[in-house]
Amino acid sequence: MAMYQVEGTVRSRPGPDDWVPILTTEDPVEATRVVHECEGTFWRRLTEDGKVVLPRV
């Protein structure tokens, strides 16, 4: 089963090391909901098994 990770950053132009994990889950619906609803971050992204599927939300 795929693992999804939501990451966020407070930087407007993030570098590779600026992303911090917010959520790790096997549920794609939960991951998609969280990537669109997280507060306190400038950008969020969603990865599936380590590959970026939504680069900046």
C-alpha positions as CSV (number, residue, x, y, z in Angstrom):
1,M,0.0,0.0,0.0
2,A,1.2,3.5,-0.8
3,M,2.3,5.9,1.9
4,Y,1.4,9.6,1.6
5,Q,3.2,12.4,3.3
6,V,2.0,16.0,3.6
7,E,4.9,18.5,4.0
8,G,4.8,22.2,4.7
9,T,7.1,25.2,4.7
10,V,6.9,28.8,5.9
11,R,9.2,30.0,3.1
12,S,7.9,31.6,-0.1
13,R,10.7,30.1,-2.1
14,P,11.5,26.8,-0.4
15,G,14.6,24.8,-0.9
16,P,14.8,21.1,-0.6
17,D,15.6,21.2,3.1
18,D,12.9,23.7,4.0
19,W,10.0,21.2,4.0
20,V,8.8,19.7,7.3
21,P,6.5,16.7,7.7
22,I,2.9,17.4,8.8
23,L,1.2,14.1,8.2
24,T,2.1,10.6,7.1
25,T,-0.8,8.2,6.2
26,E,-1.9,5.3,4.0
27,D,-5.2,7.1,3.4
28,P,-5.1,9.2,0.2
29,V,-8.4,11.0,1.0
30,E,-7.0,12.1,4.4
31,A,-3.7,13.2,2.9
32,T,-5.5,15.2,0.1
33,R,-7.8,16.9,2.7
34,V,-4.9,17.9,4.9
35,V,-2.7,19.2,2.1
36,H,-5.5,21.6,1.2
37,E,-6.5,22.6,4.7
38,C,-3.3,23.0,6.7
39,E,-2.8,26.4,8.3
40,G,0.4,28.0,9.5
41,T,2.4,27.2,6.3
42,F,3.0,29.2,3.2
43,W,3.2,26.2,0.9
44,R,2.2,22.5,1.3
45,R,3.0,19.5,-0.9
46,L,1.9,15.9,-1.1
47,T,4.2,13.0,-1.8
48,E,3.3,9.4,-2.6
49,D,6.0,6.8,-1.7
50,G,8.6,9.6,-1.7
51,K,7.6,11.1,-5.1
52,V,6.0,14.6,-5.2
53,V,2.5,14.4,-6.6
54,L,1.3,17.9,-5.7
55,P,4.3,20.2,-5.7
56,R,2.8,23.4,-4.2
57,V,-0.6,23.9,-2.8
